[in-house]
Amino acid sequence: MRAKDYIEKNKNSISHLEEVSLAIAGLYPLRSDEVATGEYHKCILTADWRYQKYRYSAMDYELNKGIMAGQKPVFAYNPGEINKDTAPAVRLELLQAVEQDKSFGYLFYLLASEQNRNPGRLFTYDCVPDREEIEKAIGFDWDDEKEHLATIESYPGKLAYLLERKTAFLQKYRDADGTPEQNTFTGNCLLEIGLIKELISIGQSGQPAHPGVKEDRPQRIIDAGKLKDYFSPAFRGMGNNINYFDTLVDELHTDRTAKEFGQIAYMIYTGKHMNSRKPATFSQWYGLFCEAIGIEKGKGYKPNNLDTPSGDLKKLFGYL
């Protein structure tokens, strides 16, 4: 759960709601910076610690002012600093707010470590910060993605965005053996992608494409093996690369207009992922492509008629 969602859900029971909310807002842009988070923690959240040090320094000054020279200690609040009397309670409520939000991993470490030092603690927090996990939580949070999806009106636009985000994650993060990492984020992307494709299918055919429901037109059969012969090994996922070929085949199952299929064929032909078997002309490739995906070859679709696909189509097949 994101910290801001926790605050919204528990706003009636958080005793220092204003202070906690301001702290989360102030720390939000600092989440990826361990040093900046530490500075905020020291300067804004720990006035009680500084006051305790001040008291000891003041006592030393009074005891030794006739013996040792020096200025009299002074305690003053930093701009925006939380009152020393409420700071401990605010830190504890902040800990509860960020405990499930991995994007605040550096703050969680500072707050949880304080509780771990408490001799009366009932348990110990596992709070050592993991930089990669923090980066993942900041850059690829599923709740953030859902909020953004809600701002995209068209289903093709949503689909293109999700495929782009899933690809970005797989390009950045890999398992120990070098293969693209699969986790909850990619799993949620795949589930949402499947749902959106179903909704697109319903919109195009007028009825859901569920097994057992008789369709008005025969199901297209895609000859993936025939298509595969024309793509480079890297595009097909070899050498620990992302398998874009399977993504392409999956997308080609979606029914589209003849011109859109022609534009996809053209994007493939003018891209950089075909191997040495690439046909000498686009016309030859277009015929092979249409045959492989189970559609009739459109008439009059020449390169100059296919080089301006829609924005959604370009995003959806941006990996080509």
VOBA-1610 file (N, C-alpha, C; in pm, whole numbers, padded with zeros to 5 digits, always signed):
BEGIN
Met+00084-00120+00000Met+00000+00000+00000Met+00088+00125+00000Arg+00056+00221-00088Arg+00131+00345-00090Arg+00105+00427+00036Ala+00205+00504+00078Ala+00192+00584+00199Ala+00072+00679+00191Lys+00053+00740+00074Lys-00059+00836+00062Lys-00194+00765+00072Asp-00201+00638+00027Asp-00325+00562+00040Asp-00350+00524+00186Tyr-00240+00490+00257Tyr-00253+00458+00399Tyr-00307+00580+00475Ile-00252+00697+00444Ile-00296+00819+00513Ile-00444+00847+00485Glu-00483+00833+00360Glu-00623+00858+00324Glu-00715+00759+00393Lys-00674+00634+00400Lys-00757+00530+00461Lys-00768+00546+00612Asn-00660+00597+00675Asn-00657+00605+00821Asn-00656+00748+00874Lys-00702+00842+00793Lys-00691+00983+00832Lys-00768+01016+00960Asn-00870+00940+00991Asn-00947+00968+01112Asn-00882+00914+01238Ser-00782+00828+01221Ser-00718+00769+01339Ser-00571+00810+01356Ile-00517+00887+01262Ile-00380+00935+01274Ile-00380+01062+01358Ser-00316+01056+01472Ser-00322+01167+01569Ser-00256+01294+01516His-00149+01279+01441His-00075+01395+01390His-00083+01396+01238Leu-00207+01401+01189Leu-00232+01388+01045Leu-00161+01496+00964Glu-00167+01620+01010Glu-00106+01729+00934Glu+00045+01710+00923Glu+00109+01678+01035Glu+00255+01661+01035Glu+00297+01542+00949Val+00223+01431+00960Val+00256+01312+00882Val+00237+01339+00733Ser+00128+01405+00699Ser+00100+01436+00558Ser+00206+01528+00500Leu+00246+01630+00574Leu+00350+01723+00527Leu+00484+01652+00510Ala+00514+01562+00602Ala+00640+01488+00594Ala+00643+01398+00470Ile+00534+01329+00444Ile+00527+01243+00326Ile+00540+01327+00199Ala+00475+01442+00196Ala+00484+01530+00080Ala+00626+01582+00062Gly+00692+01616+00171Gly+00828+01667+00163Gly+00929+01562+00125Leu+00906+01440+00167Leu+01000+01331+00141Leu+00975+01262+00007Tyr+00857+01281-00050Tyr+00820+01212-00174Tyr+00923+01230-00286Pro+00966+01354-00315Pro+01065+01370-00423Pro+01206+01326-00384Leu+01228+01290-00258Leu+01361+01251-00210Leu+01376+01100-00197Arg+01274+01024-00234Arg+01272+00881-00203Arg+01391+00804-00259Ser+01441+00844-00376Ser+01552+00771-00437Ser+01687+00816-00387Asp+01691+00918-00303Asp+01816+00978-00255Asp+01834+00947-00107Glu+01923+00855-00076Glu+01944+00814+00063Glu+01997+00929+00149Val+02090+01007+00094Val+02150+01117+00169Val+02047+01226+00197Ala+01971+01264+00095Ala+01870+01369+00113Ala+01761+01326+00210Thr+01724+01198+00204Thr+01625+01147+00300Thr+01679+01156+00441Gly+01806+01121+00458Gly+01869+01129+00590Gly+01875+01272+00642Glu+01902+01368+00553Glu+01908+01509+00593Glu+01770+01558+00637Tyr+01667+01518+00563Tyr+01531+01558+00600Tyr+01496+01499+00737His+01528+01374+00756His+01501+01307+00883His+01570+01381+00998Lys+01695+01419+00978Lys+01772+01485+01083Lys+01723+01627+01111Cys+01690+01701+01005Cys+01657+01843+01021Cys+01510+01871+01051Ile+01421+01778+01015Ile+01278+01805+01028Ile+01209+01714+01130Leu+01257+01593+01145Leu+01182+01494+01224Leu+01240+01464+01362Thr+01355+01519+01397Thr+01423+01475+01520Thr+01460+01592+01612Ala+01371+01687+01628Ala+01398+01800+01718Ala+01419+01752+01861Asp+01351+01644+01900Asp+01367+01592+02036Asp+01508+01541+02060Trp+01568+01480+01959Trp+01707+01434+01973Trp+01800+01553+01989Arg+01781+01656+01907Arg+01866+01774+01915Arg+01848+01846+02048Tyr+01723+01847+02096Tyr+01697+01915+02223Tyr+01766+01841+02337Gln+01768+01709+02330Gln+01836+01631+02434Gln+01986+01663+02435Lys+02045+01673+02316Lys+02187+01709+02307Lys+02210+01850+02359Tyr+02116+01938+02327Tyr+02126+02076+02375Tyr+02127+02081+02528Arg+02040+02004+02590Arg+02032+02004+02737Arg+02163+01961+02799Tyr+02223+01855+02744Tyr+02352+01809+02797Tyr+02460+01916+02778Ser+02458+01979+02660Ser+02557+02083+02632Ser+02538+02203+02725Ala+02412+02237+02752Ala+02382+02350+02841Ala+02427+02320+02984Met+02406+02195+03028Met+02449+02156+03162Met+02601+02163+03172Asp+02670+02112+03070Asp+02817+02118+03069Asp+02864+02263+03073Tyr+02797+02349+03000Tyr+02836+02490+02996Tyr+02822+02553+03134Glu+02710+02526+03202Glu+02687+02584+03333Glu+02788+02533+03434Leu+02826+02404+03422Leu+02921+02346+03517Leu+03063+02395+03492Asn+03094+02427+03368Asn+03233+02457+03334Asn+03255+02598+03281Lys+03154+02687+03292Lys+03168+02819+03231Lys+03277+02903+03297Gly+03311+02871+03420Gly+03418+02946+03484Gly+03555+02890+03455Ile+03557+02772+03397Ile+03684+02703+03370Ile+03719+02704+03222Met+03617+02673+03138Met+03640+02663+02994Met+03564+02774+02921Ala+03629+02829+02821Ala+03564+02934+02742Ala+03474+02870+02638Gly+03381+02947+02588Gly+03292+02897+02483Gly+03158+02968+02488Gln+03085+02960+02378Gln+02955+03025+02372Gln+02849+02941+02441Lys+02751+03007+02496Lys+02641+02938+02562Lys+02556+02868+02456Pro+02528+02741+02473Pro+02447+02667+02375Pro+02308+02729+02362Val+02256+02726+02240Val+02122+02778+02212Val+02045+02674+02133Phe+01921+02655+02167Phe+01836+02562+02091Phe+01739+02643+02005Ala+01733+02611+01878Ala+01640+02679+01787Ala+01590+02578+01685Tyr+01465+02595+01645Tyr+01405+02504+01547Tyr+01453+02538+01407Asn+01468+02435+01325Asn+01493+02454+01182Asn+01362+02493+01114Pro+01368+02561+01000Pro+01244+02594+00928Pro+01165+02467+00895Gly+01040+02464+00935Gly+00954+02350+00906Gly+00972+02231+00997Glu+01057+02244+01098Glu+01084+02129+01186Glu+00966+02101+01278Ile+00942+01975+01304Ile+00830+01933+01389Ile+00865+01955+01536Asn+00770+02000+01612Asn+00790+02028+01754Asn+00852+01910+01827Lys+00946+01940+01915Lys+01019+01835+01986Lys+00928+01747+02071Asp+00818+01804+02119Asp+00729+01727+02207Asp+00645+01625+02131Thr+00621+01651+02004Thr+00539+01559+01923Thr+00622+01476+01825Ala+00749+01511+01806Ala+00833+01443+01707Ala+00837+01290+01724Pro+00853+01236+01846Pro+00856+01089+01859Pro+00728+01022+01810Ala+00613+01082+01843Ala+00486+01024+01801Ala+00468+01037+01650Val+00514+01147+01592Val+00505+01166+01448Val+00591+01062+01375Arg+00713+01038+01427Arg+00799+00937+01363Arg+00736+00799+01368Leu+00670+00768+01477Leu+00606+00637+01488Leu+00490+00624+01389Glu+00412+00731+01374Glu+00301+00727+01278Glu+00352+00727+01134Leu+00464+00793+01111Leu+00527+00789+00979Leu+00574+00647+00947Leu+00630+00580+01046Leu+00674+00442+01027Leu+00557+00355+00984Gln+00444+00371+01048Gln+00325+00293+01012Gln+00277+00326+00871Ala+00294+00452+00831Ala+00247+00495+00699Ala+00333+00440+00586Val+00464+00427+00610Val+00555+00385+00501Val+00595+00239+00509Glu+00548+00169+00611Glu+00592+00031+00632Glu+00566-00057+00510Gln+00455-00036+00440Gln+00421-00118+00325Gln+00452-00051+00191Asp+00511+00067+00198Asp+00545+00141+00076Asp+00696+00131+00053Lys+00736+00040-00034Lys+00879+00015-00053Lys+00952+00132-00116Ser+00879+00225-00177Ser+00945+00340-00237Ser+01008+00430-00131Phe+00962+00421-00005Phe+01019+00498+00105Phe+01117+00411+00185Gly+01190+00326+00119Gly+01279+00231+00186Gly+01385+00295+00273Tyr+01440+00409+00230Tyr+01544+00475+00310Tyr+01484+00536+00436Leu+01367+00596+00424Leu+01301+00651+00543Leu+01260+00539+00638Phe+01207+00430+00583Phe+01166+00318+00666Phe+01285+00265+00747Tyr+01401+00260+00685Tyr+01521+00213+00755Tyr+01552+00302+00875Leu+01547+00434+00857Leu+01577+00526+00966Leu+01476+00516+01079Leu+01348+00508+01042Leu+01243+00503+01144Leu+01239+00368+01215Ala+01254+00260+01138Ala+01248+00127+01197Ala+01371+00097+01282Ser+01487+00150+01242Ser+01608+00129+01321Ser+01594+00189+01459Glu+01526+00304+01467Glu+01501+00366+01598Glu+01419+00272+01686Gln+01316+00212+01629Gln+01233+00119+01706Gln+01310-00008+01743Asn+01398-00051+01654Asn+01478-00171+01684Asn+01574-00148+01800Arg+01613-00023+01823Arg+01703+00009+01935Arg+01628+00019+02067Asn+01497+00014+02063Asn+01416+00024+02184Asn+01426-00108+02262Pro+01481-00105+02382Pro+01498-00230+02458Pro+01366-00300+02492Gly+01255-00227+02488Gly+01127-00287+02521Gly+01050-00333+02399Arg+01116-00340+02284Arg+01046-00377+02160Arg+00996-00521+02168Leu+00884-00546+02100Leu+00826-00680+02097Leu+00878-00760+01978Phe+00928-00692+01875Phe+00983-00759+01758Phe+01084-00666+01691Thr+01157-00720+01597Thr+01260-00642+01525Thr+01219-00627+01380Tyr+01228-00505+01329Tyr+01197-00478+01188Tyr+01313-00523+01100Asp+01280-00587+00991Asp+01378-00617+00886Asp+01377-00497+00793Cys+01474-00408+00806Cys+01461-00278+00741Cys+01581-00233+00659Val+01678-00323+00638Val+01795-00284+00560Val+01750-00243+00420Pro+01783-00122+00376Pro+01733-00075+00247Pro+01795-00149+00129Asp+01714-00179+00029Asp+01758-00244-00094Asp+01738-00142-00207Arg+01847-00089-00260Arg+01839+00017-00359Arg+01755-00023-00480Glu+01775-00146-00529Glu+01701-00188-00649Glu+01552-00199-00622Glu+01515-00251-00504Glu+01374-00262-00471Glu+01310-00125-00455Ile+01385-00030-00401Ile+01334+00107-00388Ile+01312+00167-00526Glu+01409+00147-00617Glu+01396+00200-00753Glu+01276+00139-00826Lys+01256+00008-00807Lys+01141-00058-00870Lys+01010+00002-00817Ala+01004+00021-00685Ala+00880+00073-00625Ala+00851+00215-00671Ile+00955+00293-00695Ile+00935+00430-00741Ile+00896+00434-00888Gly+00967+00354-00969Gly+00947+00360-01113Gly+00836+00272-01167Phe+00800+00167-01092Phe+00703+00070-01145Phe+00605+00027-01036Asp+00531+00124-00985Asp+00430+00094-00883Asp+00296+00071-00952Trp+00233-00041-00923Trp+00110-00076-00995Trp-00004+00021-00965Asp-00011+00071-00843Asp-00117+00168-00811Asp-00097+00297-00891Asp+00029+00338-00909Asp+00056+00456-00993Asp+00013+00429-01137Glu+00041+00308-01186Glu+00005+00275-01323Glu-00147+00277-01342Lys-00220+00226-01244Lys-00367+00225-01254Lys-00422+00367-01259Glu-00363+00456-01180Glu-00407+00596-01183Glu-00383+00657-01320His-00267+00627-01380His-00237+00682-01512His-00328+00621-01619Leu-00353+00490-01608Leu-00441+00426-01706Leu-00579+00491-01710Ala-00625+00535-01593Ala-00757+00596-01585Ala-00765+00727-01663Thr-00649+00787-01691Thr-00647+00913-01766Thr-00643+00890-01916Ile-00622+00766-01959Ile-00615+00734-02102Ile-00754+00688-02146Glu-00812+00753-02243Glu-00952+00727-02278Glu-00971+00602-02363Ser-00884+00579-02461Ser-00907+00467-02554Ser-00842+00339-02505Tyr-00906+00226-02535Tyr-00847+00096-02499Tyr-00718+00069-02574Pro-00708+00101-02703Pro-00579+00083-02771Pro-00469+00166-02707Gly-00503+00285-02659Gly-00406+00370-02591Gly-00361+00308-02460Lys-00455+00253-02384Lys-00422+00184-02260Lys-00332+00064-02287Leu-00367-00011-02391Leu-00290-00130-02426Leu-00147-00093-02464Ala-00132+00011-02545Ala+00001+00055-02587Ala+00084+00099-02466Tyr+00020+00170-02374Tyr+00091+00218-02255Tyr+00139+00101-02169Leu+00052+00003-02146Leu+00090-00112-02063Leu+00203-00193-02125Leu+00196-00214-02255Leu+00303-00288-02322Leu+00435-00211-02313Glu+00427-00081-02323Glu+00547+00002-02312Glu+00607-00007-02172Arg+00522-00004-02070Arg+00571-00010-01932Arg+00626-00149-01899Lys+00558-00254-01945Lys+00607-00390-01921Lys+00744-00409-01988Thr+00757-00360-02110Thr+00883-00371-02181Thr+00993-00293-02110Ala+00961-00174-02061Ala+01060-00092-01990Ala+01110-00164-01866Phe+01020-00232-01794Phe+01060-00306-01674Phe+01152-00422-01712Leu+01113-00498-01814Leu+01190-00616-01853Leu+01326-00578-01908Gln+01336-00461-01969Gln+01465-00415-02020Gln+01558-00374-01908Lys+01502-00326-01798Lys+01584-00272-01689Lys+01624-00375-01586Tyr+01535-00470-01558Tyr+01561-00564-01448Tyr+01570-00707-01497Arg+01673-00776-01450Arg+01696-00915-01491Arg+01729-01001-01369Asp+01698-01129-01380Asp+01731-01224-01274Asp+01881-01252-01275Ala+01925-01331-01176Ala+02068-01360-01163Ala+02126-01428-01287Asp+02043-01507-01357Asp+02092-01577-01476Asp+02085-01492-01603Gly+02043-01366-01588Gly+02041-01276-01702Gly+01908-01268-01775Thr+01812-01352-01740Thr+01682-01349-01807Thr+01597-01235-01750Pro+01510-01175-01831Pro+01424-01066-01781Pro+01342-01111-01660Glu+01339-01027-01559Glu+01270-01061-01434Glu+01119-01053-01450Gln+01050-01151-01394Gln+00904-01150-01390Gln+00862-01136-01244Asn+00778-01037-01214Asn+00734-01019-01076Asn+00588-00976-01073Thr+00543-00928-00959Thr+00403-00888-00945Thr+00365-00779-01044Phe+00458-00686-01069Phe+00429-00577-01161Phe+00402-00630-01302Thr+00490-00715-01353Thr+00470-00769-01487Thr+00348-00859-01491Gly+00322-00931-01382Gly+00203-01016-01376Gly+00075-00933-01384Asn+00071-00820-01311Asn-00045-00732-01318Asn-00061-00672-01457Cys+00053-00637-01519Cys+00047-00584-01656Cys-00016-00685-01750Leu+00027-00811-01740Leu-00025-00915-01829Leu-00174-00938-01808Leu-00217-00937-01681Leu-00360-00954-01652Leu-00442-00839-01711Glu-00394-00718-01693Glu-00466-00601-01744Glu-00464-00598-01897Ile-00351-00638-01955Ile-00340-00645-02101Ile-00444-00743-02157Gly-00456-00859-02092Gly-00553-00959-02136Gly-00695-00907-02128Leu-00726-00835-02019Leu-00860-00779-02001Leu-00890-00675-02109Ile-00793-00588-02136Ile-00815-00483-02236Ile-00830-00543-02375Lys-00753-00645-02405Lys-00767-00711-02535Lys-00906-00772-02549Glu-00958-00828-02441Glu-01093-00885-02444Glu-01196-00776-02471Leu-01177-00661-02406Leu-01270-00550-02426Leu-01262-00496-02568Ile-01141-00492-02623Ile-01124-00448-02762Ile-01194-00546-02855Ser-01178-00676-02826Ser-01240-00779-02907Ser-01392-00767-02904Ile-01446-00740-02786Ile-01592-00724-02773Ile-01638-00604-02856Gly-01560-00496-02850Gly-01597-00377-02924Gly-01594-00398-03074Gln-01503-00484-03122Gln-01490-00506-03265Gln-01590-00608-03319Ser-01619-00711-03238Ser-01704-00818-03288Ser-01848-00807-03239Gly-01869-00726-03135Gly-02004-00713-03081Gly-02037-00820-02979Gln-01945-00912-02952Gln-01968-01015-02852Gln-01834-01064-02801Pro-01830-01115-02676Pro-01704-01162-02620Pro-01652-01285-02694Ala-01520-01291-02705Ala-01457-01405-02773Ala-01423-01514-02673His-01527-01572-02612His-01505-01679-02516His-01517-01814-02585Pro-01445-01915-02534Pro-01461-02049-02589Pro-01607-02094-02578Gly-01657-02160-02680Gly-01793-02211-02677Gly-01894-02116-02736Val-01851-01991-02763Val-01942-01895-02826Val-01915-01896-02975Lys-02016-01918-03053Lys-01999-01928-03197Lys-01974-01790-03255Glu-01866-01775-03328Glu-01830-01648-03390Glu-01891-01638-03529Asp-01913-01516-03577Asp-01967-01494-03710Asp-01864-01520-03819Arg-01735-01514-03783Arg-01630-01537-03881Arg-01533-01641-03825Pro-01466-01716-03912Pro-01372-01818-03864Pro-01254-01756-03792Gln-01202-01829-03696Gln-01086-01784-03620Gln-00962-01788-03708Arg-00888-01677-03710Arg-00765-01677-03788Arg-00660-01764-03722Ile-00585-01834-03801Ile-00474-01915-03750Ile-00344-01850-03795Ile-00257-01820-03699Ile-00130-01756-03729Ile-00020-01861-03734Asp+00053-01864-03841Asp+00166-01957-03858Asp+00291-01889-03801Ala+00306-01901-03667Ala+00419-01836-03600Ala+00553-01891-03649Gly+00555-02020-03680Gly+00678-02081-03727Gly+00726-02019-03858Lys+00632-01989-03944Lys+00668-01929-04073Lys+00720-01787-04054Leu+00656-01712-03964Leu+00701-01576-03937Leu+00839-01574-03871Lys+00860-01668-03780Lys+00982-01669-03701Lys+01106-01676-03789Asp+01095-01742-03903Asp+01211-01760-03990Asp+01268-01629-04041Tyr+01192-01520-04030Tyr+01237-01393-04087Tyr+01289-01294-03983Phe+01295-01336-03856Phe+01338-01244-03751Phe+01471-01286-03690Ser+01544-01187-03640Ser+01676-01212-03581Ser+01664-01291-03452Pro+01768-01365-03414Pro+01766-01440-03289Pro+01740-01352-03167Ala+01799-01232-03165Ala+01781-01142-03050Ala+01635-01103-03035Phe+01565-01075-03145Phe+01424-01038-03142Phe+01339-01154-03090Arg+01386-01277-03113Arg+01312-01396-03068Arg+01349-01436-02925Gly+01430-01353-02857Gly+01459-01377-02716Gly+01586-01453-02688Met+01662-01486-02790Met+01785-01561-02768Met+01894-01469-02713Gly+01990-01530-02641Gly+02097-01451-02582Gly+02051-01366-02465Asn+01952-01416-02389Asn+01897-01345-02273Asn+01833-01211-02309Asn+01786-01198-02432Asn+01714-01078-02474Asn+01564-01095-02449Ile+01491-00985-02452Ile+01345-00991-02435Ile+01286-01053-02561Asn+01192-01146-02541Asn+01130-01215-02654Asn+01017-01130-02711Tyr+01054-01038-02801Tyr+00954-00953-02863Tyr+00872-01028-02967Phe+00926-01138-03018Phe+00854-01211-03122Phe+00723-01266-03067Asp+00727-01323-02948Asp+00604-01376-02888Asp+00503-01264-02863Thr+00553-01146-02823Thr+00465-01030-02804Thr+00398-00993-02936Leu+00477-00994-03043Leu+00424-00960-03176Leu+00316-01059-03218Val+00343-01188-03204Val+00245-01290-03244Val+00117-01274-03163Asp+00133-01248-03035Asp+00017-01228-02948Asp-00068-01111-02997Glu-00003-01002-03036Glu-00075-00885-03084Glu-00141-00910-03219Leu-00081-00994-03301Leu-00136-01020-03434Leu-00265-01100-03429His-00297-01159-03313His-00425-01230-03299His-00543-01133-03292Thr-00515-01007-03255Thr-00621-00908-03247Thr-00668-00870-03388Asp-00797-00873-03411Asp-00850-00837-03543Asp-00835-00687-03566Arg-00787-00654-03686Arg-00767-00515-03723Arg-00811-00495-03867Thr-00807-00369-03912Thr-00840-00343-04051Thr-00725-00390-04140Ala-00756-00410-04267Ala-00653-00454-04362Ala-00540-00352-04368Lys-00575-00224-04363Lys-00471-00122-04370Lys-00381-00126-04246Glu-00440-00148-04129Glu-00359-00156-04007Glu-00261-00273-04013Phe-00309-00388-04063Phe-00216-00501-04078Phe-00106-00466-04178Gly-00141-00393-04282Gly-00041-00349-04378Gly+00061-00257-04314Gln+00015-00170-04226Gln+00106-00078-04157Gln+00199-00154-04062Ile+00147-00258-03997Ile+00232-00340-03910Ile+00338-00410-03994Ala+00297-00465-04107Ala+00393-00532-04195Ala+00501-00434-04240Tyr+00462-00310-04267Tyr+00557-00209-04313Tyr+00654-00171-04200Met+00602-00160-04078Met+00689-00129-03964Met+00793-00239-03943Ile+00749-00364-03962Ile+00843-00475-03950Ile+00949-00466-04059Tyr+00904-00441-04181Tyr+00995-00441-04296Tyr+01098-00328-04287Thr+01057-00214-04237Thr+01149-00100-04230Thr+01224-00094-04097Gly+01194-00188-04007Gly+01265-00194-03879Gly+01400-00262-03892Lys+01459-00296-03778Lys+01594-00352-03777Lys+01600-00496-03725His+01483-00563-03723His+01481-00694-03656His+01464-00812-03750Met+01458-00789-03882Met+01450-00900-03975Met+01592-00951-04003Asn+01601-01080-04033Asn+01733-01139-04058Asn+01766-01137-04207Ser+01865-01215-04246Ser+01912-01214-04385Ser+01809-01270-04483Arg+01703-01331-04433Arg+01598-01383-04521Arg+01496-01276-04559Lys+01518-01154-04517Lys+01427-01044-04550Lys+01408-01034-04701Pro+01283-01040-04749Pro+01258-01033-04894Pro+01313-00904-04955Ala+01340-00912-05084Ala+01400-00797-05153Ala+01306-00679-05163Thr+01175-00703-05169Thr+01078-00595-05181Thr+00971-00606-05073Phe+00909-00491-05041Phe+00802-00492-04942Phe+00683-00574-04993Ser+00656-00568-05121Ser+00543-00643-05177Ser+00558-00792-05149Gln+00680-00843-05165Gln+00703-00985-05137Gln+00679-01014-04988Trp+00733-00928-04902Trp+00716-00948-04758Trp+00569-00937-04718Tyr+00497-00841-04775Tyr+00357-00821-04742Tyr+00275-00946-04775Gly+00304-01007-04889Gly+00233-01129-04926Gly+00261-01242-04829Leu+00389-01260-04791Leu+00426-01363-04694Leu+00361-01336-04558Phe+00362-01210-04516Phe+00306-01170-04387Phe+00156-01201-04381Cys+00082-01161-04484Cys-00063-01184-04486Cys-00095-01332-04484Glu-00020-01410-04557Glu-00042-01554-04559Glu-00016-01615-04422Ala+00090-01568-04355Ala+00127-01624-04225Ala+00027-01591-04116Ile-00040-01475-04125Ile-00134-01437-04018Ile-00280-01466-04056Gly-00300-01526-04171Gly-00434-01572-04207Gly-00529-01465-04255Ile-00478-01368-04332Ile-00567-01266-04390Ile-00540-01256-04539Glu-00635-01198-04612Glu-00616-01175-04754Glu-00528-01053-04775Lys-00444-01060-04875Lys-00355-00949-04906Lys-00437-00832-04958Gly-00422-00716-04891Gly-00496-00599-04934Gly-00447-00546-05068Lys-00535-00488-05142Lys-00499-00436-05273Lys-00463-00287-05263Gly-00359-00250-05333Gly-00322-00108-05340Gly-00246-00057-05219Tyr-00203-00147-05129Tyr-00129-00101-05012Tyr+00021-00100-05043Lys+00067+00015-05086Lys+00207+00036-05116Lys+00271+00114-05000Pro+00404+00108-04990Pro+00471+00175-04878Pro+00427+00318-04852Asn+00404+00395-04958Asn+00366+00535-04937Asn+00224+00551-04881Asn+00147+00440-04878Asn+00013+00443-04818Asn+00013+00391-04675Leu+00130+00342-04629Leu+00134+00271-04501Leu+00230+00333-04400Asp+00293+00445-04435Asp+00397+00499-04349Asp+00347+00599-04246Thr+00214+00609-04230Thr+00159+00701-04129Thr+00057+00630-04040Pro+00100+00529-03964Pro+00006+00461-03872Pro-00040+00555-03762Ser-00150+00521-03697Ser-00202+00603-03588Ser-00103+00603-03471Gly-00117+00704-03386Gly-00030+00712-03269Gly-00040+00591-03179Asp-00163+00540-03161Asp-00181+00422-03074Asp-00112+00301-03134Leu-00122+00284-03267Leu-00059+00169-03331Leu+00093+00179-03322Lys+00147+00299-03339Lys+00292+00317-03330Lys+00341+00285-03189Lys+00266+00326-03089Lys+00306+00296-02951Lys+00298+00147-02922Leu+00190+00085-02968Leu+00168-00057-02943Leu+00278-00142-03002Phe+00326-00103-03121Phe+00430-00180-03189Phe+00562-00104-03192Gly+00585-00022-03091Gly+00706+00058-03086Gly+00834-00025-03083Tyr+00828-00148-03036Tyr+00947-00232-03028Tyr+00994-00278-03165Leu+00912-00256-03269Leu+00951-00299-03403Leu+01054-00204-03464
//
